[in-house]
């Protein structure tokens, strides 16, 4: 009887061991790539290095993407070794570190990543609080970058426009909380002009970049 039990445990152990090996092997030849599209969104895709002699060794490498092994993706889904999904900002940061470009090009790449993330967040905004958090995040990102001289004026205009968005957004929130419909409508009337100022500042940045 004991021999049968031990034999059963042995069979289970072998099955588990083989399963783990298959999991690690497949996880080591499959890769999830999170890449920035031309529209600034993040697209996820999978690739496989089926004929790689050593799993985990021949990882795809693209400066426009962040790559995770299949094993890491599976563990993340289980709540182990968690990571945050890539953003345009994190991918731009990685690309700059790999390419080591000029200060102008590095700033432009990081700025574009931050702008893309701002636009992506705003596509999913459902209330004033979410909008204010998005603006605050963008302002923080801009503050962390030191603009080359040719971008300084346009960058200052963008910061000023975003601060107006923040100020008027807070006025809308306070009016809504106070039940002051007249004040809410006054603050609401600034939304389109504020958005236009942000757009104009971004166009100034594009012109500064195009000027070389």
C-alpha positions as CSV (number, residue, x, y, z in Angstrom):
1,X,0.0,0.0,0.0
2,X,2.8,2.4,1.0
3,X,4.6,1.6,-2.3
4,X,1.4,2.5,-4.2
5,X,1.0,5.8,-2.4
6,X,4.7,6.7,-2.9
7,X,4.4,5.7,-6.5
8,X,1.3,7.9,-6.9
9,X,3.2,10.9,-5.3
10,X,6.1,10.2,-7.6
11,X,3.9,10.3,-10.7
12,X,2.3,13.6,-9.5
13,X,5.7,15.0,-8.9
14,X,7.0,14.1,-12.3
15,X,3.8,15.5,-13.9
16,X,4.2,18.8,-12.0
17,X,7.9,18.9,-12.9
18,X,7.3,18.4,-16.6
19,X,4.5,20.9,-16.5
20,X,6.7,23.5,-14.9
21,X,9.5,22.8,-17.5
22,X,7.0,23.2,-20.4
23,X,5.6,26.5,-18.8
24,X,9.1,27.9,-18.4
25,X,10.2,26.8,-21.9
26,X,7.1,28.2,-23.6
27,X,7.3,31.3,-21.5
28,X,10.9,31.7,-22.5
29,X,10.3,31.6,-26.3
30,X,7.1,33.7,-26.3
31,X,7.3,37.5,-25.9
32,X,4.6,40.2,-25.6
33,X,5.6,43.4,-27.3
34,X,4.0,46.7,-26.2
35,X,4.7,49.3,-29.0
36,X,3.7,52.8,-29.8
37,X,1.6,53.2,-32.9
38,X,1.7,56.2,-35.3
39,X,-1.3,57.6,-33.4
40,X,0.5,57.4,-30.0
41,X,-1.5,54.5,-28.7
42,X,0.0,51.3,-27.3
43,X,-0.5,48.1,-29.3
44,X,0.2,44.7,-27.9
45,X,1.3,41.7,-30.0
46,X,3.0,38.4,-29.5
47,X,6.1,36.9,-31.1
48,X,7.8,33.5,-30.7
49,X,11.4,32.5,-31.1
50,X,10.6,28.8,-31.7
51,X,14.0,27.8,-32.8
52,X,16.0,29.6,-30.1
53,X,18.6,27.2,-28.7
54,X,18.3,28.7,-25.3
55,X,14.9,30.1,-24.0
56,X,14.9,33.7,-22.6
57,X,18.1,34.5,-24.5
58,X,17.0,35.7,-27.9
59,X,14.6,38.4,-26.8
60,X,13.2,40.7,-29.6
61,X,14.5,44.2,-29.3
62,X,12.9,47.3,-30.8
63,X,13.5,50.8,-29.4
64,X,9.8,51.6,-30.0
65,X,8.6,48.7,-27.8
66,X,8.8,47.3,-24.3
67,X,9.1,43.5,-24.3
68,X,8.0,41.0,-21.6
69,X,8.5,37.2,-21.7
70,X,5.5,35.0,-21.7
71,X,6.4,33.8,-18.3
72,X,6.5,37.4,-16.9
73,X,3.1,38.1,-18.5
74,X,1.6,35.0,-16.9
75,X,3.1,35.8,-13.5
76,X,1.8,39.4,-13.8
77,X,-1.7,38.1,-14.5
78,X,-1.4,36.0,-11.3
79,X,-0.4,39.0,-9.2
80,X,3.3,37.9,-9.0
81,X,6.2,40.0,-10.2
82,X,3.7,42.6,-11.4
83,X,4.5,45.4,-13.8
84,X,2.6,48.4,-15.3
85,X,1.6,48.4,-18.9
86,X,3.9,50.4,-21.2
87,X,3.0,54.0,-22.0
88,X,4.3,56.2,-24.8
89,X,6.3,58.0,-22.1
90,X,8.1,54.9,-20.8
91,X,8.8,53.7,-24.3
92,X,10.2,57.1,-25.3
93,X,12.4,57.1,-22.2
94,X,13.7,53.6,-23.0
95,X,14.4,54.6,-26.7
96,X,16.3,57.7,-25.6
97,X,18.5,55.7,-23.2
98,X,19.3,53.1,-25.9
99,X,19.9,55.6,-28.7
100,X,21.6,58.3,-26.7
101,X,20.6,61.1,-29.2
102,X,21.3,64.8,-29.0
103,X,19.7,66.9,-26.3
104,X,17.2,68.3,-28.8
105,X,16.1,64.9,-30.1
106,X,16.0,63.4,-26.6
107,X,13.7,66.2,-25.4
108,X,11.5,66.0,-28.5
109,X,11.1,62.2,-28.1
110,X,10.2,62.4,-24.4
111,X,7.9,65.4,-25.0
112,X,6.0,63.4,-27.7
113,X,5.6,60.5,-25.4
114,X,4.2,62.7,-22.7
115,X,1.8,64.4,-25.2
116,X,0.6,61.1,-26.5
117,X,-0.1,59.8,-22.9
118,X,-2.0,63.0,-22.2
119,X,-4.2,62.5,-25.2
120,X,-4.7,58.8,-24.4
121,X,-5.7,59.5,-20.8
122,X,-8.2,62.2,-22.0
123,X,-9.9,59.7,-24.2
124,X,-11.0,57.9,-21.1
125,X,-11.9,60.8,-18.8
126,X,-15.3,60.5,-17.3
127,X,-15.4,63.4,-14.8
128,X,-13.7,66.6,-13.8
129,X,-11.5,64.9,-11.2
130,X,-10.1,62.5,-13.8
131,X,-9.4,65.4,-16.1
132,X,-7.6,67.4,-13.4
133,X,-5.5,64.4,-12.5
134,X,-4.5,64.0,-16.2
135,X,-3.5,67.7,-16.4
136,X,-1.6,67.5,-13.1
137,X,0.3,64.4,-14.4
138,X,1.2,66.2,-17.7
139,X,2.4,69.3,-15.8
140,X,4.6,67.1,-13.7
141,X,6.1,65.4,-16.7
142,X,6.8,68.8,-18.4
143,X,8.4,70.0,-15.2
144,X,10.8,67.0,-15.2
145,X,12.1,67.9,-18.7
146,X,14.6,70.7,-19.3
147,X,13.7,72.2,-22.7
148,X,16.5,73.3,-25.1
149,X,16.4,77.0,-25.8
150,X,14.4,76.7,-29.1
151,X,11.5,75.0,-27.3
152,X,11.5,77.2,-24.1
153,X,8.9,79.8,-25.3
154,X,6.4,77.3,-26.7
155,X,6.9,75.1,-23.6
156,X,6.1,78.0,-21.4
157,X,3.0,78.7,-23.4
158,X,1.9,75.1,-23.0
159,X,2.4,75.2,-19.3
160,X,0.5,78.4,-19.0
161,X,-2.4,77.0,-21.0
162,X,-2.5,73.8,-18.9
163,X,-2.5,75.8,-15.7
164,X,-5.6,77.6,-17.0
165,X,-7.2,74.3,-17.7
166,X,-6.4,73.3,-14.2
167,X,-7.7,76.5,-12.7
168,X,-11.0,76.5,-14.6
169,X,-11.5,72.8,-14.0
170,X,-11.2,73.3,-10.3
171,X,-13.7,76.2,-10.6
172,X,-16.1,73.8,-12.3
173,X,-15.7,71.2,-9.6
174,X,-16.3,73.7,-6.8
175,X,-19.3,75.2,-8.5
176,X,-20.8,71.8,-9.0
177,X,-20.2,70.9,-5.3
178,X,-21.8,74.1,-4.2
179,X,-24.7,73.7,-6.5
180,X,-24.0,77.1,-8.2
181,X,-25.2,76.6,-11.7
182,X,-24.3,80.1,-12.9
183,X,-20.7,79.7,-11.7
184,X,-20.6,76.2,-13.3
185,X,-21.7,77.5,-16.6
186,X,-19.1,80.4,-16.5
187,X,-16.3,77.9,-15.8
188,X,-17.7,75.5,-18.4
189,X,-17.6,78.2,-21.1
190,X,-13.8,78.3,-20.8
191,X,-13.4,74.7,-21.9
192,X,-13.2,75.3,-25.6
193,X,-10.9,78.4,-25.4
194,X,-8.6,76.5,-23.0
195,X,-8.4,73.6,-25.3
196,X,-7.6,75.9,-28.2
197,X,-4.7,77.5,-26.2
198,X,-3.3,74.1,-25.4
199,X,-3.5,73.1,-29.1
200,X,-1.8,76.4,-30.2
201,X,1.0,75.8,-27.8
202,X,1.6,72.3,-29.1
203,X,1.6,73.7,-32.7
204,X,4.3,76.2,-31.5
205,X,6.3,73.3,-30.3
206,X,6.0,71.5,-33.6
207,X,7.1,74.7,-35.4
208,X,10.1,75.0,-33.1
209,X,11.0,71.4,-33.9
210,X,10.6,71.8,-37.6
211,X,12.8,74.9,-37.6
212,X,15.7,72.7,-36.7
